[in-house]
């Protein structure tokens, strides 16, 4: 039987998780050393990730779940693809949030 990681194609990610963790920790450590005011980093991260979590990821996950449950090309899957319309709004709000955060920090 196929596990959830296989169905979503996460096996490759799970196999390379040590490298991913090392890269992420290195990046975070560099940012912590290089940036004197951490509020800018927190603001930019919050603006970008908040919009991603609220608008982009739910649309992608729901559409993928419907495709797995009912099959690609099914009526339900075609109806669920309207959720892709949320993605440009999420990107727009992320860009606006990051821009406002940077503008306020100057």
Secondary structure, 3 states (H helix, E strand, C coil): CCCHHHHHCCHHHHHCHHHHHHHHHHHHHHHHHHCCCHHHHHHHHHHHHHHHHHHHHHHHHHHHHHHHHHCCCCHHHHHHHHHHHHHHHHHHHHHHHHHHHHHHHC
